Amino acid sequence: MKVFYKKRILFGMVFLLIFSMVVGCTQEEQHENLEENLKTPTPYPMEITDGDGKNLVIEQEPQKIVSLSPSHTEILYGLGLGEKIVGVTNYCDYPKEATTKTKIGDAFTVNIEKIIELQPNVVLNYWPMGDEIKKKLEEAGIVIVTYAPESINQIENAIKGIGKITNQEESADQMVLDIDNKKKEIQDKVKNADRPKVFYEIEYSQALWTAGEGSFIDELITIGGGENVAKDIKDPYAQYSIESLVEKNPQIYITNTSNMKEKKTSDIKERPGFENIDAIKNNKIEIVDENLLSRPSQRVKDALEVMAKAIHPELF
């Protein structure tokens, strides 16, 4: 009988030992599998088509970025990528931190040597780039990604594209959602209001320049509850004759802070022929932030409200 109990005890100890080893191995395997499942697969190398229709390959997540446009700089900061920006243009002044970055000239006078010296993975481009400049950058192993948005939809596509190549898609989606929400908010406010005739002055020096069809300024005016009298020029930005302006007779005249430096609204009233325009006669002259209306970035949501307020101040 004692021998029998001893065998049962010995058998039980062996069973527990084997069981603990099996359970231990299973738990270890489960832990390893859990760790493996928690690892986020890298999206790189990544194939993309940029705003210029170019098929590009982003080999790895960009750690150094040069921006050749103030709007692209704003988008990068909006995505939380300020620390990865190593170079910007002379005009990149928003947010304030952008002014501390290394300057590489501007879109038309790019310092190629400075850009190559900064060793960026990606250069975000806006304006058409010369073949020689492009060749030198590509030979240095730098990927040139171009976005030149001219509508709110294209702005959103640029944000999504930049968000994708920098592995910040979630932040980009939120930025786009914020724009869409603001757009809907403005449309709801002005949907039952009258649509006054509006003219937007980009510049007035040797000639009068305005924004026509295809520009996102035209889109801002339309969403803001106005009718762009220069819509018929069929060009995003073009000269506009004083004769056509007087004939169209806008009820609201909008210009910008850059154009009005050291000027007063009274200067507009003194221009030949302008005394016959309703907006001028009724003192419906609005001055808006030039940067908001010239930089197609996520701040277009602020531009939407600024434009709508200028057209329908009674609704805001």
Residue pairs with C-beta under 8 A, 6 or more apart in sequence:
42 61
43 167
44 58
44 59
44 60
44 61
45 57
45 58
45 59
45 60
46 57
46 58
46 164
46 165
47 55
47 56
47 57
48 55
48 56
48 57
48 58
48 145
48 161
48 164
48 165
49 55
49 56
50 56
50 145
50 146
50 147
50 161
51 146
51 147
51 148
51 149
51 154
51 157
51 158
51 161
52 146
52 147
52 148
54 146
56 143
56 145
57 143
58 121
58 122
58 143
58 165
59 121
60 121
61 166
61 167
62 84
62 120
62 121
62 122
62 165
62 166
63 84
63 121
64 84
64 86
64 118
64 119
64 120
64 121
64 122
65 76
65 81
65 84
65 85
65 86
65 120
65 121
65 122
65 123
65 124
65 166
66 85
66 86
66 87
66 88
66 104
66 115
66 118
66 120
66 122
66 123
66 124
67 73
67 76
67 85
67 87
67 88
67 89
67 92
67 123
67 124
68 89
68 104
68 106
68 107
68 110
68 123
68 124
68 125
68 126
68 127
69 89
69 92
69 107
69 124
69 125
69 126
69 127
70 88
70 89
70 91
70 92
70 93
70 94
70 291
70 295
70 297
71 126
71 149
71 295
71 296
71 297
72 124
72 126
72 147
72 158
72 162
72 297
73 85
73 88
73 89
73 92
73 94
73 98
74 94
74 95
74 295
74 297
74 298
74 299
75 158
75 159
75 162
75 175
75 297
75 298
76 82
76 84
76 85
76 124
76 162
76 166
77 85
77 95
77 97
77 98
78 159
78 171
78 175
78 297
78 298
79 162
79 163
79 166
79 168
79 171
79 172
79 175
80 168
80 171
81 166
81 168
82 95
82 97
82 98
84 166
85 98
85 101
86 101
86 102
86 118
86 119
86 120
87 101
87 102
87 103
87 104
87 114
87 115
87 118
87 120
88 98
88 101
88 102
88 103
88 104
89 103
89 104
89 105
89 106
89 107
90 103
90 105
90 106
91 106
92 98
92 99
92 101
93 99
94 291
94 295
94 299
102 114
102 118
104 110
104 111
104 114
104 115
104 118
105 111
105 114
107 125
107 126
107 127
108 127
110 129
110 133
112 133
112 136
112 137
115 123
115 137
115 142
116 136
116 137
116 140
116 142
120 142
121 142
121 143
122 142
122 143
122 144
122 145
122 165
123 137
123 142
123 143
123 144
123 145
124 145
124 146
124 147
124 162
125 144
125 145
125 146
125 147
126 146
126 147
126 148
127 148
129 144
129 146
134 144
137 144
138 144
145 161
145 162
145 165
147 154
147 157
147 158
147 161
147 162
149 155
149 157
149 158
149 216
149 296
150 214
150 215
150 216
150 236
150 296
151 214
151 216
151 219
152 179
152 183
152 216
152 219
152 223
152 300
154 216
154 296
155 179
155 216
155 296
155 297
155 298
155 300
156 176
156 179
156 180
158 296
159 172
159 175
159 176
159 297
159 298
160 169
160 172
160 173
160 176
162 168
162 172
163 169
163 170
163 171
163 172
163 173
163 175
164 172
175 298
178 298
178 301
179 298
179 300
179 301
179 304
182 301
182 304
182 305
183 223
183 301
183 304
186 223
186 224
186 225
186 304
186 305
186 308
187 223
189 225
189 308
189 312
189 315
189 316
190 223
190 224
190 225
190 308
190 311
190 312
190 315
191 225
193 225
193 312
193 315
195 225
195 226
195 227
196 225
196 226
196 227
196 250
196 251
196 252
196 311
197 226
197 227
197 229
197 248
197 249
197 250
197 251
197 252
198 221
198 226
198 227
198 228
198 229
198 250
198 251
198 252
198 253
198 254
198 311
199 210
199 228
199 229
199 230
199 245
199 248
199 250
199 252
199 253
199 254
199 279
200 210
200 211
200 217
200 221
200 228
200 230
200 254
200 255
200 293
201 208
201 209
201 210
201 253
201 254
201 255
201 256
201 259
202 209
202 210
202 211
202 237
202 256
202 259
203 209
203 259
204 255
204 259
204 268
204 271
207 239
208 239
208 240
208 241
208 242
208 245
209 237
209 238
209 239
209 240
210 230
210 233
210 237
210 238
210 239
210 240
211 217
211 218
211 228
211 230
211 236
211 237
212 218
212 228
212 230
212 231
212 232
212 233
212 234
212 235
212 236
212 237
212 238
213 228
213 231
213 232
213 233
213 234
213 235
213 236
214 234
214 235
214 236
215 236
215 237
216 296
216 300
217 293
217 307
218 228
218 230
218 231
218 236
220 293
220 300
220 303
220 304
220 307
221 227
221 228
221 307
221 311
222 228
223 304
223 307
223 308
224 304
224 307
224 308
224 310
224 311
224 312
225 308
225 311
225 312
225 315
226 252
226 307
226 311
229 245
229 248
229 249
229 250
230 240
230 248
233 240
242 271
242 272
242 273
242 274
243 273
245 273
245 277
246 273
246 274
246 276
246 277
249 276
249 277
249 278
250 277
250 278
250 279
251 278
251 279
251 282
251 284
252 279
252 284
252 286
252 310
252 311
253 268
253 277
253 279
253 280
253 284
253 285
253 286
254 285
254 286
254 287
254 288
254 307
254 310
255 268
255 285
255 286
255 287
255 288
256 287
256 288
256 289
256 290
256 293
256 294
257 287
257 288
257 289
257 290
257 291
258 290
258 291
258 294
259 290
260 287
265 283
265 285
265 287
268 274
268 280
268 285
269 275
269 280
274 280
275 281
278 284
279 285
286 310
288 306
288 307
288 310
289 306
291 299
292 299
292 300
292 302
292 303
292 306
293 303
293 306
293 307
305 316
308 315
308 316
309 316
